[in-house]
């Protein structure tokens, strides 16, 4: 009485996607809020601009990776 392989692979893909997003968000929350790279007093500094550039680039690359993984599966 086991799961079918397709159902199991689909569930694993969902769990890996959700856990990857949560880990990525926790890392960015730590760097942005705890280390205060995402906050600025009156004007943004070079560190703030660098943080947001890395944040946006990471977001783009993460979703590009997810798009590639999700297109590789056959849902039918």
C-alpha positions in Angstrom: 0.0 0.0 0.0 2.2 2.7 -1.2 1.8 5.9 -3.1 2.1 5.9 -6.8 5.4 7.2 -8.0 3.9 10.1 -9.9 1.9 11.3 -6.9 4.9 10.9 -4.6 7.2 12.9 -7.0 4.6 15.6 -7.3 4.2 15.9 -3.5 8.0 16.0 -3.0 8.2 18.8 -5.6 5.6 20.8 -3.8 7.3 20.3 -0.4 10.7 21.2 -1.9 9.4 24.3 -3.5 7.6 25.6 -0.4 10.6 24.8 1.9 13.0 26.5 -0.5 10.9 29.7 -0.6 10.6 29.7 3.2 14.4 29.2 3.6 15.1 32.0 1.1 12.7 34.3 2.9 14.1 33.6 6.3 17.7 34.3 5.1 16.5 37.6 3.5 14.6 38.6 6.6 17.7 37.9 8.8 20.0 39.9 6.5 17.5 42.7 5.8 15.9 43.3 9.2 18.3 41.8 11.8 21.5 43.1 10.2 19.6 46.2 9.0 20.8 46.1 5.4 17.2 46.5 4.2 16.6 49.6 6.3 17.9 53.1 5.9 17.5 56.2 7.9 17.1 59.1 5.5 18.9 58.1 2.3 19.9 54.7 1.0 23.6 53.8 1.3 25.7 51.6 -1.0 25.1 48.6 1.3 21.3 49.1 1.1 21.4 49.3 -2.7 23.6 46.2 -2.9 21.2 44.3 -0.6 18.2 45.1 -2.7 20.1 44.3 -6.0 21.0 40.9 -4.6 17.5 40.4 -3.2 15.9 41.1 -6.6 18.5 39.0 -8.5 18.0 36.1 -6.1 14.2 36.4 -6.4 14.5 36.3 -10.2 16.9 33.3 -10.2 14.8 31.4 -7.7 11.6 31.7 -9.6 13.4 30.9 -12.9 14.7 27.7 -11.3 11.2 26.8 -10.0 9.7 27.5 -13.5 12.3 25.1 -15.0 11.5 22.4 -12.4 7.8 22.7 -12.7 7.8 22.6 -16.5 9.8 19.4 -16.4 6.9 17.5 -14.8 4.1 16.0 -16.8 0.7 16.8 -15.2 -1.9 14.8 -17.0 
